[in-house]
């Protein structure tokens, strides 16, 4: 059965490999990026995210079987939070109804959180439990008042995304609808091809048990019989 996949960051190394591998298995792929995609989108703003969701619904006829996100804005400015957290999570939430139309809806997210780097606890709590406006205000304060800690903006955006995966995967309404949400960390020991394979497997019907989990390169070895 042909499945429809929405892939963000489709021009990145991993994103391009995901698209190529999916097309080899005759799946339908809708590529999303800032430029050169089937849909060109600005994930840093709420209107841009809404426009992307509307275009995705238009191009897919209102049914999306899986979303794979590989986009990443690697800067220490507040825009990293807008793109890396809100741009991804709000897109998934906006397409929730379309995902529910699939018999096996899946979401796989490439996450760049580095646990060896420090985060801002205040910023993390704000991203997860307050408004985007407040989170961006705190991020700007970090940038202006403690520039030596500016990297916390980027690292915290990735930590927040990882936390969101844990929380979302455990929500009862998602479990009931079998919308599985997982992420893969970008481990330096794994190749782009291996990361792409793991993302694809997690977003496929073959994944019948994993939900709300974060995998690293070692998971590829553990799941290798299924890949």
C-alpha positions as a printed NumPy array, in Angstrom:
array([[ 0.   ,  0.   ,  0.   ],
       [ 1.362,  3.406, -0.98 ],
       [ 1.852,  5.73 ,  1.97 ],
       [ 2.133,  9.507,  1.934],
       [ 5.083, 10.979,  3.821],
       [ 5.668, 14.649,  4.622],
       [ 9.405, 15.284,  5.036],
       [10.692, 18.587,  6.414],
       [14.297, 19.618,  5.892],
       [14.182, 17.687,  2.634],
       [17.316, 19.4  ,  1.287],
       [19.467, 18.487,  4.292],
       [21.784, 15.486,  4.009],
       [19.562, 13.21 ,  6.075],
       [16.355, 14.669,  4.658],
       [17.453, 14.1  ,  1.071],
       [18.371, 10.495,  1.886],
       [15.01 ,  9.93 ,  3.574],
       [13.205, 11.199,  0.478],
       [15.315,  9.109, -1.88 ],
       [14.882,  5.917,  0.146],
       [11.131,  6.414,  0.467],
       [10.739,  6.988, -3.25 ],
       [12.628,  3.773, -3.978],
       [ 9.831,  1.908, -2.228],
       [ 7.213,  3.767, -4.289],
       [ 5.838,  5.826, -1.432],
       [ 4.477,  9.289, -2.068],
       [ 6.784, 11.96 , -0.675],
       [ 5.999, 15.638, -0.14 ],
       [ 9.253, 17.529,  0.372],
       [ 9.31 , 20.599,  2.63 ],
       [12.152, 23.083,  2.966],
       [12.823, 26.812,  2.967],
       [13.635, 26.626, -0.756],
       [13.505, 23.961, -3.444],
       [10.833, 21.749, -1.895],
       [ 7.413, 20.712, -3.089],
       [ 6.361, 23.152, -0.382],
       [ 8.579, 26.08 ,  0.543],
       [ 7.888, 27.125,  4.118],
       [ 9.041, 29.443,  6.877],
       [ 8.669, 27.514, 10.128],
       [ 9.817, 30.441, 12.256],
       [ 6.38 , 32.104, 12.247],
       [ 2.859, 30.963, 13.087],
       [ 1.509, 32.144,  9.691],
       [ 4.274, 30.207,  7.927],
       [ 3.396, 27.029,  9.809],
       [-0.301, 27.475,  9.063],
       [ 0.428, 28.025,  5.375],
       [ 2.562, 24.883,  5.313],
       [-0.212, 22.82 ,  6.901],
       [-2.753, 24.156,  4.415],
       [-0.495, 23.413,  1.449],
       [ 0.246, 19.925,  2.789],
       [-3.484, 19.185,  3.064],
       [-3.997, 20.495, -0.459],
       [-1.202, 18.412, -1.987],
       [-2.039, 15.201, -0.117],
       [-5.793, 15.369, -0.481],
       [-6.121, 15.585,  3.289],
       [-4.41 , 12.348,  4.279],
       [-0.9  , 12.136,  5.668],
       [ 0.335,  8.727,  6.796],
       [ 3.588,  9.921,  8.338],
       [ 5.639, 13.001,  9.088],
       [ 9.431, 12.85 ,  9.216],
       [11.203, 16.017, 10.331],
       [14.909, 16.553,  9.688],
       [14.984, 20.362,  9.704],
       [17.363, 22.141, 12.063],
       [18.347, 25.78 , 12.608],
       [21.758, 25.684, 14.276],
       [22.102, 29.206, 15.646],
       [22.191, 30.657, 19.152],
       [19.431, 33.191, 18.493],
       [15.755, 32.984, 19.527],
       [14.815, 31.927, 15.982],
       [16.292, 28.516, 16.805],
       [13.451, 28.015, 19.266],
       [10.825, 29.151, 16.765],
       [12.113, 26.808, 14.072],
       [13.368, 23.814, 16.03 ],
       [10.553, 23.499, 18.541],
       [ 7.428, 25.411, 17.559],
       [ 7.948, 24.958, 13.835],
       [ 7.955, 21.179, 14.248],
       [ 5.468, 20.624, 17.064],
       [ 2.829, 23.036, 15.762],
       [ 3.039, 21.517, 12.282],
       [ 2.41 , 18.039, 13.708],
       [-0.484, 19.321, 15.805],
       [-1.959, 21.156, 12.821],
       [-1.978, 17.922, 10.797],
       [-3.335, 15.73 , 13.603],
       [-6.704, 15.224, 11.885],
       [-5.009, 14.275,  8.621],
       [-2.777, 11.761, 10.408],
       [-5.814, 10.18 , 12.054],
       [-7.159,  9.22 ,  8.636],
       [-4.266,  6.78 ,  8.235],
       [-4.506,  3.238,  9.554],
       [-0.904,  3.509, 10.801],
       [-0.053,  7.175, 11.48 ],
       [ 3.545,  7.781, 12.476],
       [ 5.831, 10.712, 13.306],
       [ 9.65 , 10.483, 13.4  ],
       [11.736, 13.472, 14.429],
       [15.468, 14.002, 13.993],
       [16.626, 15.596, 17.242],
       [20.002, 17.278, 17.776],
       [20.085, 17.465, 21.567],
       [23.582, 17.133, 23.03 ],
       [23.319, 16.155, 26.696],
       [26.909, 17.286, 27.319],
       [25.86 , 20.915, 26.706],
       [24.135, 23.088, 29.3  ],
       [20.528, 24.257, 28.971],
       [18.465, 27.018, 30.552],
       [15.905, 25.465, 32.896],
       [13.845, 28.655, 32.866],
       [13.775, 28.693, 29.08 ],
       [12.944, 24.992, 28.893],
       [ 9.952, 25.381, 31.222],
       [ 8.772, 28.381, 29.259],
       [ 8.968, 26.566, 25.919],
       [ 7.072, 23.554, 27.241],
       [ 4.482, 25.256, 29.418],
       [ 4.171, 28.947, 28.489],
       [ 3.707, 30.854, 25.228],
       [ 6.08 , 31.206, 22.306],
       [ 6.186, 34.949, 22.919],
       [ 7.408, 34.457, 26.491],
       [ 9.951, 31.816, 25.474],
       [11.4  , 34.099, 22.805],
       [11.608, 36.952, 25.31 ],
       [13.66 , 34.797, 27.696],
       [15.866, 33.609, 24.813],
       [16.529, 37.226, 23.791],
       [17.434, 38.109, 27.371],
       [19.975, 35.28 , 27.446],
       [21.456, 36.493, 24.173],
       [21.757, 40.102, 25.363],
       [22.66 , 39.767, 29.047],
       [24.786, 36.605, 29.052],
       [26.147, 36.184, 25.525],
       [28.601, 33.549, 26.745],
       [25.552, 31.358, 27.445],
       [23.853, 32.076, 24.131],
       [24.392, 28.476, 23.032],
       [21.737, 27.558, 25.588],
       [19.11 , 28.893, 23.206],
       [19.915, 26.273, 20.589],
       [20.594, 23.406, 23.012],
       [17.433, 24.116, 24.989],
       [15.349, 24.146, 21.813],
       [16.515, 20.592, 21.153],
       [16.015, 19.457, 24.756],
       [12.474, 20.861, 24.651],
       [11.759, 18.933, 21.467],
       [13.   , 15.724, 23.075],
       [10.818, 16.34 , 26.139],
       [ 7.828, 17.014, 23.891],
       [ 8.312, 13.63 , 22.214],
       [ 8.283, 11.881, 25.594],
       [ 5.175, 13.742, 26.747],
       [ 3.279, 13.507, 23.461],
       [ 3.925,  9.808, 23.044],
       [ 2.328,  9.16 , 26.417],
       [-0.848, 11.179, 25.844],
       [-3.894,  8.957, 25.982],
       [-5.593, 10.434, 22.931],
       [-2.545,  9.761, 20.781],
       [-2.145,  6.212, 22.074],
       [-5.808,  5.518, 21.376],
       [-5.451,  6.776, 17.832],
       [-2.141,  4.915, 17.437],
       [-0.272,  8.02 , 16.35 ],
       [ 3.246,  6.975, 17.293],
       [ 5.697,  9.832, 17.882],
       [ 9.418,  9.054, 18.26 ],
       [12.722, 10.806, 17.726],
       [16.271,  9.922, 16.715],
       [19.285, 11.725, 18.112],
       [22.074, 12.655, 15.725],
       [24.839, 10.468, 17.101],
       [28.201, 11.199, 15.49 ],
       [28.979,  7.49 , 15.227],
       [26.033,  6.926, 12.89 ],
       [26.094,  7.792,  9.199],
       [23.427,  9.946,  7.581],
       [22.199,  6.837,  5.774],
       [21.807,  4.915,  9.045],
       [19.927,  7.791, 10.664],
       [17.646,  8.022,  7.62 ],
       [16.928,  4.283,  7.781],
       [15.995,  4.501, 11.454],
       [13.701,  7.483, 10.895],
       [11.969,  5.666,  8.048],
       [11.484,  2.503, 10.091],
       [10.004,  4.417, 13.027],
       [ 7.622,  6.173, 10.627],
       [ 6.551,  2.934,  8.959],
       [ 3.765,  0.428,  9.76 ],
       [ 6.523, -2.001, 10.826],
       [ 6.852,  0.016, 14.026],
       [ 4.058, -1.452, 16.124],
       [ 5.372, -0.857, 19.641],
       [ 7.672,  2.165, 19.94 ],
       [ 5.995,  5.411, 20.992],
       [ 7.26 ,  8.421, 22.922],
       [10.845,  7.164, 22.738],
       [14.189,  8.694, 21.823],
       [16.678,  6.521, 19.938],
       [20.378,  6.935, 19.266],
       [22.747,  5.201, 16.871],
       [22.843,  2.062, 19.024],
       [19.146,  1.546, 18.369],
       [20.016,  0.79 , 14.763],
       [21.823, -2.321, 15.953],
       [18.946, -3.324, 18.225],
       [16.36 , -2.881, 15.482],
       [18.535, -4.213, 12.661],
       [16.461, -7.392, 12.091],
       [13.476, -5.197, 11.272],
       [15.295, -2.693,  9.051]])
